[in-house]
Amino acid sequence: MTRTTPPRPLDVAAGLPELAGLARTATRLHPRRGTPTVHDSSVGGPLLWPAGEPWPEFEPEYGAYGLTTTLADIRKARGIGEEGLTGREWEAFNRSRVWTPAELLPDGPLPLIPLVQLYARDVPGLPCPEGTDMLQVLWTTSDEFEQLGAVQLRWRQSSDVRDILAGPPEPAYVEMVDQVPTPCVLHPEEVREFPPVHLLTDEQAKRVEVWAEERSADYRRELSVAPGWKLGGWPSYFTYRHPAGPDELRCGECGGPVEALLTVDSSEWHGFSRSWSPVEDVDEHPYAISAPTMVSVGRGWTLQIYACVGTPSHLPRSIMQ
């Protein structure tokens, strides 16, 4: 089904001509729960992975320090209820989680898990390097997802994959249940965005916010950056810390510039950004469609994945915002 973002309450480019040239196109992915295959664009779905290619791994600096579980138990628990678990079902799931002393957990790196798979044929604006037509993103199930190597990218040409890996390796345990995405199919839609306030000059920021408030609108929540999972566009707002400085926004491998590639969000919208809710979803169950992936970054924040401009295959920068 097509997903359509309602028109913004104000035309920023017309009302603030100085921002017209700063508009960017983002692709909202609109994930919705489904059963994607390796040949589909997805969040949390199986990957089109060559059988002979090593599966990426990451070794957390610190071992697990709380309850752990497995991907199999998470899948089983999430399959109990269509709209989420009942209280009794959650109790059963939590009892299945165990507190394992760190010394009894396996040593060494753990396999990453699939986060996103995007085919250029499905997703407008996917910046594929020459000779590739798809992007795969994998990440850790630990809470160290801001560390270099905890999120990894694979750009590939889908037609080159003839022998597909049937049983990808899985981590022996999962520390952060909220980092295991429920499989979702995508309904990509291009939208226009304008810079978040922290990327404007102080003078510009004051002017745009006053302009919007005088017209009963909210620049931050309604006019600038789309919420939810998305490709490209402007990076999300920083909600719990100061914006990243120039040193953070550098490739960890070559030191070159990076740009916003993918936004991983804890919800597709919330109370303050409900105006971004697609018109097709008005009558749907609010929780099931606002948090279809069941991913929560930190305390409901976003993870902004920045790719190296010069060499897109370099390890990305991941910043919780």
C-alpha positions in Angstrom: 0.0 0.0 0.0 1.2 3.5 -0.8 1.9 5.8 2.2 1.3 9.5 1.8 2.5 12.2 4.1 0.0 15.0 4.5 1.0 18.4 3.1 2.9 20.5 5.6 0.9 23.3 7.2 3.2 26.0 5.7 5.3 26.3 2.6 8.8 27.0 4.1 10.4 27.7 0.7 7.8 30.3 -0.2 7.7 31.9 3.2 11.4 31.9 3.8 13.2 32.1 0.5 16.6 32.0 2.1 15.9 28.4 3.1 14.6 27.3 -0.4 18.1 26.4 -1.5 18.6 24.3 1.6 15.7 21.9 0.9 16.7 18.2 0.7 14.8 15.2 -0.4 14.5 12.4 2.1 12.8 9.0 1.6 10.6 7.9 4.4 10.7 4.1 4.5 7.3 3.6 6.2 8.1 0.1 7.6 5.1 -2.0 8.3 5.1 -5.5 9.8 5.2 -8.3 7.1 7.2 -11.3 5.8 9.9 -9.9 3.6 12.2 -12.3 1.6 15.8 -11.8 0.6 14.6 -10.3 -2.6 12.6 -7.5 -0.8 13.6 -4.2 0.7 13.0 -4.5 4.4 13.7 -3.6 8.0 14.8 -6.7 10.0 14.3 -9.0 7.1 16.6 -11.7 5.6 19.5 -10.5 3.5 20.6 -11.4 0.0 24.0 -12.6 1.2 26.6 -14.6 -0.8 27.2 -18.0 0.7 30.9 -17.6 0.4 31.2 -14.2 2.0 32.1 -13.9 5.7 29.4 -12.6 8.0 30.3 -9.4 9.8 31.0 -9.5 13.5 31.5 -7.0 16.4 33.1 -7.5 19.8 31.7 -5.2 22.5 34.2 -3.6 24.7 32.1 -4.5 27.8 30.3 -7.8 28.3 26.6 -8.1 29.0 25.7 -6.8 32.4 22.0 -7.6 32.6 19.4 -10.2 31.5 20.1 -11.9 28.2 17.9 -13.8 25.7 18.1 -15.2 22.2 16.8 -14.2 18.8 14.7 -17.4 18.8 12.9 -16.5 22.1 12.3 -12.9 20.9 10.7 -14.1 17.7 8.6 -16.6 19.6 7.4 -13.9 22.1 6.6 -11.4 19.4 4.6 -13.9 17.5 2.2 -14.5 20.3 0.0 -11.4 19.8 -0.7 -9.5 16.6 -0.9 -6.1 18.4 1.7 -6.9 21.1 2.0 -9.1 24.1 -0.5 -9.3 27.0 0.7 -8.8 30.5 0.8 -12.5 31.1 2.6 -13.1 27.8 5.2 -10.5 28.8 5.7 -12.2 32.2 6.3 -15.5 30.4 8.8 -13.9 28.1 10.7 -12.1 30.9 10.9 -15.4 32.8 12.7 -16.9 29.8 15.4 -14.3 30.0 18.3 -15.2 32.2 21.0 -13.4 34.2 24.2 -15.1 33.0 27.5 -14.2 34.7 29.7 -12.5 32.2 32.4 -15.2 32.6 29.9 -17.8 31.4 29.0 -16.0 28.2 30.9 -16.8 25.0 34.1 -14.8 24.5 35.0 -13.0 21.3 33.0 -11.2 18.6 29.3 -11.8 18.0 27.6 -11.9 14.6 25.7 -8.7 13.7 22.1 -8.9 12.8 20.2 -7.5 9.8 18.9 -4.0 10.2 18.0 -2.8 6.8 18.1 -4.0 3.2 17.4 -1.5 0.4 17.1 -2.1 -3.3 17.6 0.8 -5.6 14.5 -0.3 -7.6 12.4 0.2 -4.5 13.9 3.2 -2.8 14.2 6.5 -4.6 17.4 8.4 -3.8 19.5 5.4 -2.7 23.1 6.7 -3.4 24.5 3.4 -4.8 28.2 3.5 -5.7 28.9 2.6 -9.3 28.4 -1.1 -10.0 26.0 -1.6 -7.1 22.2 -1.6 -6.8 21.5 -2.3 -3.1 22.5 -1.5 0.4 22.6 -3.8 3.4 23.0 -2.5 7.0 23.8 -4.7 10.0 24.2 -3.8 13.6 25.0 -5.1 17.1 22.6 -6.3 19.7 24.7 -4.7 22.5 24.3 -1.1 23.7 27.6 -0.1 22.1 26.1 0.8 18.7 28.0 4.1 18.6 31.3 2.3 18.4 33.1 2.0 15.1 32.3 -1.4 13.6 29.0 -1.9 15.6 27.1 -0.8 12.5 28.3 -2.0 9.1 27.3 -1.3 5.5 27.5 -3.6 2.5 26.9 -2.2 -1.0 26.5 -4.9 -3.6 25.1 -5.8 -7.1 22.2 -8.1 -6.5 22.7 -10.0 -9.8 26.1 -11.0 -8.6 24.7 -13.1 -5.8 23.9 -16.5 -7.2 24.5 -18.8 -4.2 22.6 -17.3 -1.3 23.5 -18.0 2.3 20.7 -20.1 3.7 21.4 -20.0 7.4 23.1 -16.8 8.6 25.0 -17.0 11.9 23.3 -15.5 14.9 24.7 -14.1 18.2 24.8 -16.6 21.0 22.8 -14.2 23.2 21.0 -10.9 22.9 21.5 -8.2 25.4 19.3 -5.4 24.1 15.9 -6.8 23.1 14.9 -3.4 21.8 17.6 -3.6 19.1 16.1 -6.6 17.4 13.8 -5.3 14.7 10.5 -7.1 13.9 10.5 -7.9 10.1 8.9 -5.2 8.1 8.2 -4.5 4.5 8.7 -0.9 3.2 6.5 1.6 1.5 9.1 4.3 0.5 7.9 7.9 -0.1 10.0 11.0 -1.0 9.4 14.1 1.1 11.0 17.5 1.3 12.9 18.5 4.4 14.6 21.6 5.7 17.6 21.9 8.1 17.1 21.2 11.8 17.6 24.3 13.9 21.0 23.3 15.2 22.4 23.4 11.6 21.1 26.9 11.0 22.9 30.1 12.2 21.5 31.6 15.4 19.9 34.4 13.4 18.3 32.0 10.9 17.0 29.8 13.7 15.4 32.6 15.5 13.8 34.0 12.3 12.3 30.7 11.2 10.9 29.8 14.6 9.3 33.2 15.0 7.9 33.0 11.4 6.4 29.6 12.1 5.0 30.5 15.6 3.3 33.7 14.2 1.4 31.3 11.8 0.5 28.8 14.6 3.0 26.2 13.4 6.1 24.5 14.9 9.2 24.5 12.7 11.0 21.8 14.6 8.1 19.3 14.7 6.0 20.1 11.6 8.1 21.8 9.0 11.8 20.7 9.0 12.8 17.1 9.5 10.4 14.1 9.0 10.3 11.6 11.9 10.6 7.8 11.5 12.9 5.6 9.6 14.3 7.3 6.5 17.0 7.5 3.9 19.0 10.6 3.3 17.6 14.1 3.9 18.7 16.1 6.9 19.9 14.4 10.1 17.5 14.2 13.0 17.4 16.6 16.0 19.6 16.0 19.0 17.1 15.4 21.8 19.3 14.6 24.9 22.7 16.0 24.2 24.5 18.8 22.4 24.8 18.5 18.6 27.8 16.6 17.3 30.9 18.6 16.7 33.1 18.6 13.6 35.4 15.9 15.1 32.5 13.5 15.5 31.3 14.1 11.9 34.3 12.6 10.3 34.9 9.1 8.8 36.5 6.9 11.4 38.7 5.3 8.8 40.0 8.1 6.6 39.0 11.3 8.5 37.0 12.5 5.5 33.6 14.2 5.7 30.4 12.1 6.3 26.8 12.7 5.4 23.5 11.5 6.8 22.6 8.1 5.2 20.0 6.4 7.3 17.9 7.4 10.3 16.8 4.6 12.7 14.0 6.0 14.8 12.2 4.6 17.8 8.8 5.5 16.3 7.3 6.7 13.0 5.8 9.6 14.8 4.7 10.6 18.3 2.3 13.0 19.9 4.3 16.1 18.9 4.8 15.0 15.3 1.5 13.3 14.6 0.9 15.6 11.6 3.5 13.4 9.7 1.2 10.3 10.1 0.3 9.0 6.6 -3.3 9.6 5.5 -3.7 5.9 4.8 -3.1 5.0 8.5 -5.7 7.2 10.1 -8.0 4.3 11.1 -5.2 1.8 12.1 -4.2 0.8 15.6 -2.0 3.7 16.7 0.8 1.7 18.4 1.1 -1.0 15.8 1.8 1.5 13.1 3.7 4.1 15.0 6.3 1.6 16.3 6.1 -1.3 13.8 9.8 -2.3 14.0 9.7 -2.6 17.9 13.2 -1.0 17.8 13.9 1.6 20.5 17.2 3.6 20.5 18.2 4.6 24.0 15.2 6.0 25.7 13.2 6.5 22.5 15.7 8.5 20.5 17.2 8.1 17.1 20.4 6.6 15.7 21.8 8.6 12.8 24.0 6.6 10.5 26.5 8.8 8.6 28.4 7.4 5.6 31.8 8.4 4.3 31.4 10.8 1.3 34.6 9.7 -0.3 34.5 6.0 0.2 30.9 4.8 1.0 32.2 1.3 1.9 34.1 2.6 5.0 32.7 1.9 8.4 29.9 4.4 9.1 29.6 6.8 12.0 26.6 6.1 14.2 25.5 8.8 16.6 22.5 8.6 19.0 20.6 11.8 18.7 
